[in-house]
Amino acid sequence: MDKDAESINGRNDDSSQGAAGGALKVGDTAPDFTLPTHNEGELNLAWYRGRKKVVLAFYPGDWTPVCATQVPELQAVAERFEQANCQLLAISVDSIPSHRAWAKSLGGISFPLMSDYFPHGTVAQKYGILNKRGYAERTVFVIDMQGTIRYIERLNINQLPDNEKILSVVAELDD
């Protein structure tokens, strides 16, 4: 597989553009951010540069049917991401109290659920995936250790990412 592949499946018509007026592309530098998490305090994306690859999994919202499948499926393969020297980060516009309660209801989530709650959707907007309804589109970004976006998969709200494909992309990246 081409490690610079980009997959865009059925992008919603009501999406916004990235901070620079256009959507992010494979080869762009991933915009930095710091967000609170449900289990590790605040985390900063730039900290991972030179240390780990990163998968950013944006999802529309806690307590929704498709997301309640996506996040547990990520949990099921979280150890495989760790073995590939990759940090898995899931992001939605929900609050930390919502993330904590939802993670507990799912039986526990070991990787960080990040809150893009306030200011509302700032990180999703930087990544060009905050839609007009105020939630992030279901999108996965794979970022290499230098902070470059190497893969993007945008999905319709009712579709799930292919975790095996994402793991394959991560495995092809140099440490």
N, C-alpha and C positions, 0 to 999 in steps of 0.2 A: 504494500500500500504506500502511496506517496505520502510522506510524513507532513507535507504542506497542504494536504487535501482539505477542502472546505465543503461542508454539506449544509445546504439550506433547504429544509423541507417545509413547504407550505407556510411561509412567514405570514403573520397576520397583517392585514391592511392598516390596522390602527397603531402600528409601532411608531416610535419616535426615532430620531436620529441621534448619533453619538455626539459627544461634547464639541467636536470640531465641525459639526454640521453634516457628517456622514457616518455611516455605520462602520464599525471596526472591521478590518480584514485580516486574513492570515498574513503574517509578516509584520503587522503593527506591534508596537510596544504596548503591553497591557497597562492600562491606566492604574496608577497606584491608588490605594484607599486603605483606610483603617475603619473597621466595624466591630461592634460588640458581638460576642457569641453566647450561645446558651450554656457553654461548658468551659471556656478557657479565657474569659475576660475579653479584652480587645486584641485583635490581631491585625497586622499590617502586611499587605501583599508584598511589599518591597523586601521585607525581612527574609523571604524565601529565596530571593535571587542569589545564585551561587550555592544554594543549599539543597533545594528540592524543586522538582517539577510541581506544577499545581494544576488541578482540575477545579474550575469554577463551574458549579452546577446551579444556575439560576432556575428557580421554580416559582410559579404564580402565588401559591399561598398554603400555609398550614391548614389543616382540617379540610382539605379538598380531596375528592376521590382519587384523581390521577396522581397527585402529589403524595398521597398516602400509600401509593404503590411505588413511586419513584424513589423516595427517600429510604424506605426499608430495603429496596433492591440495591441501592448504593451501600447501605450498611452491610449487606450480605457479601459485598466484594471489597469492602474498605481495607481489609488486611492485604489484599492483592495490590491495591494502590500503594500501601505502605511498603510492601516488598519491592515495588518498582521505584522507590525513592520519590514518591509523589504524595503531596498533601491534597486531600480532598476537602473542598470547602463548598457548602451549599448556602445559597443566598436567596432570601425573599424579603418583601417589604413588611413582613410581620414583626411584631415586637418581641423582645427577649422573653417576657412572661408567657407569651403565646408559644414561642419556640420551646421553652422548658416544659410546659404542660403537654404540648404535642409530642415531644421526644419521649416523655414518660409514658404517654398513652400508646406509643409505638413499641414500647418495651426497652427503650433506651437507644440513643444514637451516640456513637463514640466520636464521630468526626464533627467539627464545628458547624452548627447552623448559625449563619450570620444574619444580623438584623439591619436591613437597609430602610429602617422605619423613620428615622429623623436625622437630618431633613429627608422627607419622604422620597424614596427612590433615587437618591443622588447617584449611587454607584450604578444602578441599572441604567440611568440616563447616560452616564459616562460611557457605558458599554453599548449604548444605542438600542436597548431592548426594553425600556420603560414604555408601555403602551398608554394610549389615551385614557384607559380605564384605571390607571394608577398601579398596575402590578407589572412585574417583570415577565417577559415572554419566557417560555421554557427553552433555555439555551445553555449549551455546554461549551466552555472555552478550555482548551488545553494550552498551557503556558510552559515554555521550556525554562531551564535554569537561568537563562540570561534575561528572562522577562518578556520574551517574544511570543505572541500568539501563534501557535502552530496548527491549530484545528478549531473550527467552529461548527457546531451543529445546532441549528434553530429548528424547533418543532412546533407543530400546532399544539394548542392547549391540551388536546386529548391524546397526544402521542407521547410515548416514553423514549428516552435515549437508549441506544444500544450500548450497554456497559462493556460488552466484549469488544466492540469496535473501539471504544474509548481506551480501554486497557491496551489494545493493540497499538494505538497511536502513541500512548505513553511509553510503551516498551521500545518503540523505534527511536525515541529521542535519546540523544547522548546525554550522559550525566555530566 
